[in-house]
Amino acid sequence: MFTHSIYCPYCNSEITEDWSDYITSSDVVDEDRQMGCEIEHSIECEEYTCPGCKKTFRVYGSVWEYPEGAYNYHELNTEQLED
């Protein structure tokens, strides 16, 4: 559920990673939905190194599950840390 692709902000290489090790918090967004709870998992990785160009960047965003235990949506962003 937490394996998603991002693109390196330097070389634009596609990187597929399991982001579960980078979950900083999990919150119930809506517990009264028709199929149960919607949960948002916040992802924060301060220093991720691209396997292609070896430059370091930040990855952050969220992964949502709805119903609980099922992938619903993700929004992961990258931010350059080097010039």
N, C-alpha and C positions, 0 to 999 in steps of 0.2 A: 504494500500500500504506500510505502514511502520512497519507492524507487522512481525517480523522475529525471528528465533531462534538463540541463541548462546549457547555455552557450557562454564560452569564455569571452569576457568583455574586451580582451586583447586580440586574440587570434580567431575568434568566432568558432572554435572547435566545439562540437557537441559532446557533452560530458554527461553520462548516465551514472547516477550515484544513489545509494540507499541513504536517505537523509535522516533515518530514525535516530542515529547517534547524535544528531544536532538539534533535537527537540529541546526547547528551553521551557516550554509550558504547554499545557493542554487545558482547554476551557470548554465547558458546555455552552454553546452559543444559543441553542433553543432546545429546551427539553420537552416542549409540547407539540412537536411536529407529528404528523400522521403516522409515520413509521418509527417513531422513537426520537432519541436525542441526536442533535447535530453537534459535532465536536470539532473545534479548531485547534490544530497543533501548530505552535509557533516554531519556526526553524531559524536558527542563528548560527552561522559559521563565520567567525571573524577573519580567519585566514585559510583560504582554500587555494592549493597550488594546482594550476592547470597541468595535466600530464603531457600536453603537447608543447606549449611554449615555456612552461616552468615559471610563469609569472603568478603572483599571488593576488587574490581578490576576495571580496566579502560576498557571502551568499546569505540571503535572508528572505523571509516570507512566511507563508502558511500552507498547510495541507488540511483539508476538511474531510471528515467522514460523515456520511449520512446514508442510510441509518448507521448506528454505531457498529463499527467493524467493517464497513464498506467504503471504499474510496469514492469521493464525490467530486472534488475539485482541488486544484493547487495553483498557487501563485508564488513563484520563486523569482527573486530579483538578484542581480549581481552588481557589484560596485568596484571599480578599479581602486587599487591601493598603491600602485606604482605609477611613475610617469612614463 
